C-alpha cells in the first residue's frame, strides 16, 4: 500500500459524523496539512467526498473560497501557507452508490450489496461506524474484504442456480426461487449481516462453483443440479424465506454432507439400474445358450427315433428269413446291429460334445457374474437380491440341462437295445437253428404218420 493511501485511510478513521451525510475531520497533528489536503483531492472523488468548508482556528473559509472559485487545488495551496494541520478542521459531505463511497453504517453497506441484482464489493468505500474501507486494491481490513468477496461469490453462485427471481417484492428484497419436484419451491431472501460475514470465513465454495460449471465436460452436471435442488428442498423446506440463508450459511457443512449422501444414493440407483440391465441381458444370453444346447441335443436325438423307425420299416432286412440262407440272414442282422451301434455311438459323442459346450457356458456364466458380484458390492441390498435370484435361476437351468444331457447320452444306445430285444422275441432260441418254417414241420409230421 502506498504511503498516500495509508494517510488517507488514517484520515477516514478520524471522521466524526455531524449530520446526515455530513462529517468533520479534525486533522491529525502528526500529518502535515499538505499531505492531508493532497489525499482528499487525490481520492475524494472516488469516495464521493466533497469539501464543504475549511475552518482555520474555527474561522470558516467557505465564503472567501466561494469568491475565489471554491475549494480547488490552487486555492488549497494558499491555505497551506497560512496554517498547519493543528489549526484546521475540515467539513465534508459524502454519499455512496453501487460503485462505492462513504457509508455511515455497516448496515447501509450490507444492504447495498444484498439488494444488488449482481452483487459486488465496491473498489472504493469506507464505512464510518466500522472504520473499515478500501481504496483500489488496498484496505485496512483484508479479512473483512475476503469475507465480503466470498459472500458475493456465494450469492452469485446461488443466483446462477436459482430458477428465477421474485422481482415483485414490496420490500425491495432480492428473492431467489428454487424449484424441486419433491416439494414446494424454496424462496431465499438475500440478506447480509455480521453473523453471515463471520460464517463466510469457514465456508468452502467448491461445491457451488462445480454446480455452476457450464463446460460440457462437467461430470453429470444436470444430475448434480437436480440432486442439489432436491437436497435444498429437504434441508430448508420448512423454513421461511427470510431464514433460509441463515440456515444454509450456519449449517453449510451439514448441507454439503446431505447433498453428497443424496448424490451417492442417486449414483447407486443409477448403478443399480445399469446392473439390472446387465443382469437381464446376461440372463437372457445364458438362458438362450442353455436352450441352444438342449435343442441341438434333441435334434441329434431325432436320429434315435429314425433308427427305431427303420427297424420297423426295414423289417425284411432287420428280421431276415433264414430259409433264404442262414448265413446271409446272420450277416444281415450283424450289419444292422453294427449300423445301429455306430449311429448310436455318434449320437453319444455328440451328446458328450454338448455337455462340454454346457460346461463352457457355465464357466462363462461364473466369470461374468463374478464381475457383476463385485459391482453389486458397491450398490445396494436390492441389487444383491436381484443378482442372487438370477444366479439361482441360471444354476437351476444348468442342473436341468445336465440331467437332460445325461439322460440323452443313455438314450443314444436305445435303438441297439430295442433291436436286440426285438430279435429275441422274433426268433427265440430254437428258430435260429434254421427250422423256422412251420408249414414244413407240419408236412414232415404228416408223412411220418402215413408210413
C-alpha positions as CSV (number, residue, x, y, z in Angstrom):
1,X,0.0,0.0,0.0
2,X,1.3,3.4,-0.9
3,X,2.0,6.0,1.8
4,X,-0.7,8.3,0.4
5,X,-3.3,5.6,0.7
6,X,-2.2,4.8,4.2
7,X,-2.6,8.5,5.2
8,X,-6.0,8.7,3.5
9,X,-7.3,5.7,5.4
10,X,-6.0,7.1,8.6
11,X,-7.8,10.4,7.9
12,X,-11.0,8.5,7.3
13,X,-10.8,6.9,10.7
14,X,-10.7,10.4,12.2
15,X,-14.0,11.5,10.6
16,X,-16.7,12.5,13.0
17,X,-20.4,12.4,11.9
18,X,-22.0,15.8,12.4
19,X,-25.3,15.5,10.4
20,X,-26.9,13.4,7.8
21,X,-24.2,12.6,5.2
22,X,-22.0,15.2,6.8
23,X,-18.8,14.7,8.8
24,X,-16.0,16.7,10.3
25,X,-12.3,15.9,10.0
26,X,-10.0,17.1,12.8
27,X,-6.6,16.9,11.0
28,X,-4.2,14.8,13.0
29,X,-1.2,16.8,14.2
30,X,1.3,14.2,13.1
31,X,0.3,14.5,9.5
32,X,1.2,17.6,7.5
33,X,-1.6,19.8,6.2
34,X,-0.3,19.5,2.7
35,X,-0.5,15.7,2.8
36,X,-4.0,15.8,4.2
37,X,-5.3,18.1,1.5
38,X,-3.4,16.2,-1.2
39,X,-5.0,12.9,-0.1
40,X,-8.5,14.4,-0.2
41,X,-8.0,15.8,-3.6
42,X,-6.5,12.6,-4.9
43,X,-9.1,10.1,-3.6
44,X,-12.1,12.3,-2.7
45,X,-13.9,11.9,-6.0
46,X,-13.6,8.1,-5.9
47,X,-15.3,8.0,-2.5
48,X,-17.9,10.7,-3.3
49,X,-16.3,13.2,-0.8
50,X,-16.8,16.9,-1.3
51,X,-15.2,19.6,0.9
52,X,-17.9,21.9,2.2
53,X,-15.9,24.1,4.5
54,X,-12.4,24.5,5.9
55,X,-12.0,26.2,9.3
56,X,-8.8,27.8,10.4
57,X,-8.9,28.3,14.2
58,X,-12.7,27.9,14.0
59,X,-12.9,30.6,11.3
60,X,-14.8,29.5,8.2
61,X,-13.2,29.9,4.8
62,X,-16.3,28.9,3.0
63,X,-17.4,32.4,1.8
64,X,-14.0,33.5,0.7
65,X,-13.2,30.3,-1.1
66,X,-16.5,30.6,-3.0
67,X,-15.4,34.0,-4.1
68,X,-12.2,32.6,-5.5
69,X,-13.7,29.6,-7.3
70,X,-14.3,27.2,-4.4
71,X,-12.1,24.6,-2.8
72,X,-9.9,23.9,-5.7
73,X,-6.4,22.6,-5.6
74,X,-4.9,26.0,-6.4
75,X,-6.7,27.7,-3.5
76,X,-5.9,24.9,-1.1
77,X,-2.2,25.7,-1.7
78,X,-2.8,29.1,-0.3
79,X,-4.3,27.6,2.8
80,X,-1.1,25.6,3.4
81,X,0.9,28.8,3.5
82,X,-1.4,30.3,6.2
83,X,-1.9,27.4,8.6
84,X,-0.8,24.0,9.9
85,X,-2.8,20.8,10.4
86,X,-3.2,21.6,14.1
87,X,-5.1,24.8,13.1
88,X,-7.5,23.3,10.7
89,X,-10.7,21.2,10.7
90,X,-12.5,20.2,7.5
91,X,-16.2,19.8,7.0
92,X,-17.2,17.4,4.2
93,X,-20.3,15.9,2.6
94,X,-20.4,12.3,1.4
95,X,-22.6,9.8,-0.5
96,X,-22.5,6.4,-2.0
97,X,-23.8,4.4,-4.9
98,X,-23.2,0.9,-6.3
99,X,-19.7,2.0,-7.2
100,X,-18.8,2.8,-3.6
101,X,-18.4,5.9,-1.5
102,X,-18.7,6.7,2.2
103,X,-21.3,4.7,4.2
104,X,-22.5,6.0,7.6
105,X,-23.3,2.5,8.9
106,X,-22.2,-1.0,8.0
107,X,-25.9,-1.9,7.6
108,X,-26.1,0.6,4.7
109,X,-23.2,-1.1,3.1
110,X,-24.6,-4.6,3.6
111,X,-28.0,-3.5,2.3
112,X,-26.4,-2.2,-0.9
113,X,-24.6,-5.5,-1.6
114,X,-27.5,-7.7,-0.7
115,X,-30.1,-6.0,-2.8
116,X,-27.9,-5.6,-5.9
117,X,-29.0,-7.8,-8.8
118,X,-25.4,-8.7,-9.5
119,X,-23.6,-8.2,-6.1
120,X,-20.1,-7.0,-6.0
121,X,-17.7,-5.4,-3.5
122,X,-17.0,-1.7,-4.4
123,X,-13.4,-0.9,-5.3
124,X,-13.6,2.2,-3.1
125,X,-15.6,2.5,0.0
126,X,-15.4,3.4,3.6
127,X,-17.8,2.5,6.5
128,X,-17.7,5.1,9.2
129,X,-19.1,3.2,12.1
130,X,-16.8,0.2,11.4
131,X,-13.7,2.2,10.5
132,X,-13.2,-0.2,7.6
133,X,-12.5,0.7,4.0
134,X,-10.8,0.0,0.7
135,X,-9.1,2.3,-1.8
136,X,-8.4,0.5,-5.0
137,X,-6.7,-2.8,-4.2
138,X,-5.7,-1.8,-0.7
139,X,-7.7,-2.0,2.5
140,X,-7.2,-1.7,6.2
141,X,-9.1,-5.0,6.9
142,X,-8.2,-7.7,4.5
143,X,-10.0,-10.4,6.5
144,X,-13.3,-8.4,6.2
145,X,-12.7,-7.8,2.4
146,X,-12.1,-11.6,1.9
147,X,-15.3,-12.5,3.7
148,X,-17.2,-9.9,1.6
149,X,-15.8,-11.3,-1.6
150,X,-16.7,-14.8,-0.6
151,X,-20.3,-13.7,0.3
152,X,-20.6,-12.1,-3.2
153,X,-19.4,-15.3,-4.8
154,X,-21.8,-17.3,-2.7
155,X,-24.8,-15.2,-3.7
156,X,-23.8,-15.1,-7.4
157,X,-23.4,-18.9,-7.5
158,X,-26.8,-19.2,-5.8
159,X,-28.3,-16.7,-8.3
160,X,-27.0,-18.8,-11.2
161,X,-28.5,-21.9,-9.8
162,X,-31.9,-20.3,-9.0
163,X,-34.7,-20.9,-11.5
164,X,-35.9,-17.3,-11.3
165,X,-36.0,-14.1,-9.3
166,X,-39.0,-12.7,-7.5
167,X,-38.9,-9.0,-8.7
168,X,-42.3,-8.0,-7.3
169,X,-41.3,-7.9,-3.6
170,X,-42.9,-4.8,-1.9
171,X,-39.9,-4.6,0.5
172,X,-37.4,-4.4,-2.3
173,X,-35.8,-7.6,-1.1
174,X,-33.9,-9.8,-3.5
175,X,-35.5,-13.2,-3.5
176,X,-34.2,-16.3,-5.3
177,X,-36.7,-19.1,-6.2
178,X,-35.6,-22.8,-6.4
179,X,-38.0,-25.4,-7.8
180,X,-37.8,-29.0,-6.7
181,X,-40.0,-31.9,-7.8
182,X,-40.3,-33.3,-4.3
183,X,-41.8,-30.3,-2.6
184,X,-42.9,-26.7,-2.8
185,X,-40.5,-24.1,-4.2
186,X,-37.8,-22.8,-1.9
187,X,-37.7,-19.0,-1.6
188,X,-34.4,-17.4,-0.4
189,X,-34.3,-13.8,0.7
190,X,-30.8,-12.4,0.3
191,X,-29.6,-10.5,3.3
192,X,-26.2,-9.7,4.8
193,X,-25.2,-9.1,8.4
194,X,-22.3,-9.6,10.7
195,X,-23.1,-13.2,11.6
196,X,-23.2,-14.2,7.9
197,X,-19.9,-12.4,7.3
198,X,-18.3,-14.3,10.2
199,X,-19.6,-17.6,8.7
200,X,-18.1,-16.9,5.3
201,X,-14.6,-17.4,6.7
202,X,-15.2,-21.1,7.1
203,X,-17.5,-21.9,4.1
204,X,-16.0,-23.8,1.2
205,X,-17.5,-22.6,-2.1
206,X,-16.1,-25.5,-4.3
207,X,-19.4,-27.3,-4.4
208,X,-21.4,-24.3,-5.7
209,X,-18.6,-23.5,-8.1
210,X,-18.8,-27.0,-9.5
211,X,-22.6,-26.8,-9.8
212,X,-22.3,-23.6,-11.8
213,X,-19.7,-25.1,-14.2
214,X,-21.0,-24.7,-17.7
215,X,-18.5,-26.8,-19.5
216,X,-19.8,-29.9,-21.2
217,X,-17.1,-31.9,-19.6
218,X,-18.5,-31.4,-16.2
219,X,-19.4,-34.8,-14.8
220,X,-23.2,-35.4,-14.5
221,X,-23.8,-31.7,-14.1
222,X,-27.5,-31.9,-14.8
223,X,-27.9,-34.8,-12.3
224,X,-25.9,-33.0,-9.7
225,X,-28.1,-29.9,-10.0
226,X,-31.2,-31.9,-9.7
227,X,-29.9,-33.5,-6.5
228,X,-28.9,-30.0,-5.3
229,X,-32.4,-28.7,-5.7
230,X,-33.9,-31.8,-4.0
231,X,-31.4,-31.5,-1.1
232,X,-32.1,-27.8,-0.7
233,X,-35.8,-28.6,-0.5
234,X,-35.2,-31.3,2.0
235,X,-32.9,-29.1,4.1
236,X,-34.9,-25.9,4.1
237,X,-38.4,-26.9,3.1
238,X,-39.9,-25.9,6.4
239,X,-38.2,-22.5,6.8
240,X,-39.4,-19.1,5.9
241,X,-37.7,-17.2,3.0
242,X,-36.1,-14.8,5.4
243,X,-34.4,-17.5,7.4
244,X,-33.3,-19.9,4.7
245,X,-30.0,-18.1,4.0
246,X,-29.1,-18.1,7.7
247,X,-30.0,-21.8,7.9
248,X,-27.7,-22.6,4.9
249,X,-24.7,-20.5,5.9
250,X,-24.8,-21.6,9.6
251,X,-25.0,-25.3,8.7
252,X,-23.2,-25.4,5.4
253,X,-21.2,-28.5,6.2
254,X,-24.3,-30.4,7.1
255,X,-26.0,-29.3,3.9
256,X,-22.9,-30.4,1.9
257,X,-23.0,-33.8,3.6
258,X,-26.7,-34.1,2.8
259,X,-26.0,-33.3,-0.9
260,X,-23.1,-35.8,-1.1
261,X,-25.2,-38.5,0.5
262,X,-28.1,-37.9,-1.8
263,X,-25.9,-37.8,-4.8
264,X,-24.2,-41.0,-3.7
265,X,-27.7,-42.6,-3.4
266,X,-28.5,-41.3,-6.9
267,X,-25.3,-42.9,-8.3
268,X,-26.2,-46.1,-6.5
269,X,-29.6,-46.1,-8.1
270,X,-28.1,-45.4,-11.4
271,X,-25.6,-48.2,-11.0
272,X,-28.5,-50.4,-9.8
273,X,-30.5,-49.7,-12.9
274,X,-27.4,-50.4,-15.0
275,X,-26.7,-53.6,-13.1
276,X,-30.2,-54.8,-13.5
277,X,-30.0,-54.2,-17.3
278,X,-26.7,-56.2,-17.4
279,X,-28.3,-58.9,-15.3
280,X,-31.3,-59.1,-17.6
281,X,-29.2,-59.2,-20.7
282,X,-26.8,-61.8,-19.1
283,X,-29.7,-64.0,-18.0
284,X,-31.3,-63.8,-21.5
285,X,-27.9,-64.7,-23.1
286,X,-27.1,-67.6,-20.9
287,X,-30.7,-68.9,-20.9
288,X,-30.6,-68.8,-24.7
289,X,-27.2,-70.6,-24.7
290,X,-28.6,-73.4,-22.4
291,X,-31.7,-73.7,-24.6
292,X,-29.5,-74.0,-27.7
293,X,-27.5,-76.8,-26.1
294,X,-30.7,-78.7,-25.3
295,X,-32.3,-78.0,-28.7
296,X,-29.2,-79.2,-30.5
297,X,-29.2,-82.4,-28.4
298,X,-32.8,-83.0,-29.1
299,X,-32.2,-82.5,-32.8
300,X,-29.4,-85.1,-32.7
301,X,-31.6,-87.5,-30.8
302,X,-34.1,-87.5,-33.6
303,X,-31.7,-89.9,-35.2
304,X,-32.6,-92.4,-32.4
305,X,-36.3,-92.1,-33.4
306,X,-35.3,-92.5,-37.0
307,X,-33.3,-95.6,-36.1
308,X,-36.1,-97.2,-34.2
309,X,-38.5,-96.4,-37.1
310,X,-36.0,-98.0,-39.5
311,X,-36.2,-101.3,-37.6
312,X,-39.9,-101.5,-38.3
313,X,-39.8,-100.1,-41.9
314,X,-36.9,-102.3,-42.9
315,X,-38.3,-105.5,-41.4
316,X,-37.2,-107.6,-44.4
317,X,-33.6,-106.6,-43.7
318,X,-33.7,-106.3,-40.0
319,X,-35.6,-109.6,-39.5
320,X,-34.5,-111.7,-42.5
321,X,-35.9,-115.1,-43.4
322,X,-33.5,-117.8,-42.5
323,X,-34.9,-120.1,-45.3
324,X,-33.3,-117.8,-47.8
325,X,-29.9,-118.6,-46.3
326,X,-28.8,-118.9,-42.7
327,X,-25.5,-117.1,-43.1
328,X,-27.0,-114.4,-45.2
329,X,-29.6,-113.7,-42.5
330,X,-26.9,-113.7,-39.8
331,X,-24.8,-111.3,-41.8
332,X,-27.9,-109.1,-42.4
333,X,-28.6,-109.0,-38.7
334,X,-25.0,-108.2,-37.8
335,X,-24.8,-105.4,-40.3
336,X,-28.0,-103.9,-39.0
337,X,-26.7,-104.1,-35.4
338,X,-23.4,-102.6,-36.4
339,X,-25.1,-99.8,-38.2
340,X,-27.4,-99.0,-35.3
341,X,-24.5,-99.2,-32.9
342,X,-22.3,-96.9,-34.9
343,X,-25.2,-94.4,-35.3
344,X,-25.9,-94.6,-31.6
345,X,-22.2,-94.1,-30.8
346,X,-22.1,-91.0,-33.0
347,X,-25.1,-89.6,-31.2
348,X,-23.5,-90.4,-27.9
349,X,-20.3,-88.5,-28.9
350,X,-22.4,-85.5,-30.0
351,X,-24.2,-85.5,-26.6
352,X,-20.8,-85.5,-24.9
353,X,-19.8,-82.5,-27.0
354,X,-23.0,-80.8,-26.0
355,X,-22.0,-81.5,-22.3
356,X,-18.6,-79.8,-22.9
357,X,-20.4,-76.9,-24.5
358,X,-22.7,-76.6,-21.5
359,X,-19.6,-76.6,-19.2
360,X,-18.2,-73.7,-21.3
361,X,-21.5,-71.8,-20.9
362,X,-21.3,-72.4,-17.1
363,X,-17.7,-71.2,-16.9
364,X,-18.5,-68.1,-18.9
365,X,-21.5,-67.5,-16.6
366,X,-19.3,-67.8,-13.5
367,X,-16.7,-65.4,-14.9
368,X,-19.3,-62.8,-15.8
369,X,-21.3,-63.0,-12.6
370,X,-18.1,-62.7,-10.5
371,X,-17.6,-59.3,-12.2
372,X,-21.3,-58.4,-11.6
373,X,-20.9,-59.5,-8.0
374,X,-18.1,-57.1,-7.5
375,X,-20.3,-54.3,-8.9
376,X,-23.1,-55.5,-6.6
377,X,-21.0,-54.9,-3.5
378,X,-20.8,-51.2,-4.4
379,X,-24.6,-50.9,-4.9
380,X,-27.4,-51.8,-2.5
381,X,-29.1,-54.8,-0.9
382,X,-31.7,-54.8,-3.6
383,X,-29.0,-55.5,-6.2
384,X,-27.7,-58.3,-4.1
385,X,-31.1,-59.9,-4.1
386,X,-31.6,-59.4,-7.8
387,X,-28.2,-60.9,-8.6
388,X,-28.8,-63.9,-6.3
389,X,-32.1,-64.6,-7.9
390,X,-30.7,-64.5,-11.4
391,X,-27.7,-66.8,-10.4
392,X,-30.1,-69.3,-8.7
393,X,-32.3,-69.3,-11.8
394,X,-29.4,-70.0,-14.1
395,X,-28.0,-72.6,-11.8
396,X,-31.3,-74.4,-11.8
397,X,-31.4,-74.3,-15.6
398,X,-27.9,-75.6,-15.8
399,X,-28.7,-78.5,-13.5
400,X,-31.7,-79.4,-15.5
401,X,-29.7,-79.2,-18.7
402,X,-27.0,-81.5,-17.2
403,X,-29.6,-84.1,-16.2
404,X,-31.2,-83.9,-19.6
405,X,-27.9,-84.5,-21.4
406,X,-27.1,-87.3,-19.1
407,X,-30.4,-88.9,-19.9
408,X,-29.9,-88.3,-23.6
409,X,-26.5,-89.9,-23.5
410,X,-28.1,-93.1,-22.2
411,X,-30.9,-93.0,-24.7
412,X,-28.4,-92.8,-27.6
413,X,-28.0,-96.6,-27.4
414,X,-31.7,-97.3,-27.1
415,X,-32.1,-98.4,-30.8
416,X,-29.5,-101.1,-30.3
417,X,-31.2,-102.3,-27.2
418,X,-34.7,-102.3,-28.8
419,X,-33.4,-104.2,-31.9
420,X,-31.7,-106.9,-29.8
421,X,-34.8,-107.3,-27.7
422,X,-36.9,-107.5,-30.8
423,X,-34.7,-110.2,-32.3
424,X,-35.1,-112.2,-29.1
425,X,-38.9,-112.0,-29.4
426,X,-38.9,-112.6,-33.2
427,X,-36.8,-115.7,-33.4
428,X,-36.2,-117.2,-30.0
429,X,-33.5,-119.8,-29.4
430,X,-34.7,-122.8,-31.5
431,X,-35.7,-120.9,-34.6
432,X,-32.2,-119.6,-35.2
433,X,-31.1,-123.3,-36.0
434,X,-32.8,-123.0,-39.3
435,X,-36.1,-125.0,-38.8
436,X,-38.1,-121.8,-38.7
437,X,-40.7,-122.8,-41.4
438,X,-43.9,-124.1,-39.6
439,X,-45.5,-125.4,-42.7
440,X,-42.5,-127.6,-43.4
441,X,-42.6,-129.1,-39.9
442,X,-46.3,-129.9,-40.3
443,X,-45.7,-131.7,-43.6
444,X,-42.9,-133.7,-42.1
445,X,-45.2,-134.9,-39.2
446,X,-48.0,-135.9,-41.6
447,X,-45.7,-138.0,-43.8
448,X,-44.4,-139.8,-40.7
449,X,-48.0,-140.9,-39.7
450,X,-48.7,-142.3,-43.1
451,X,-45.7,-144.5,-43.1
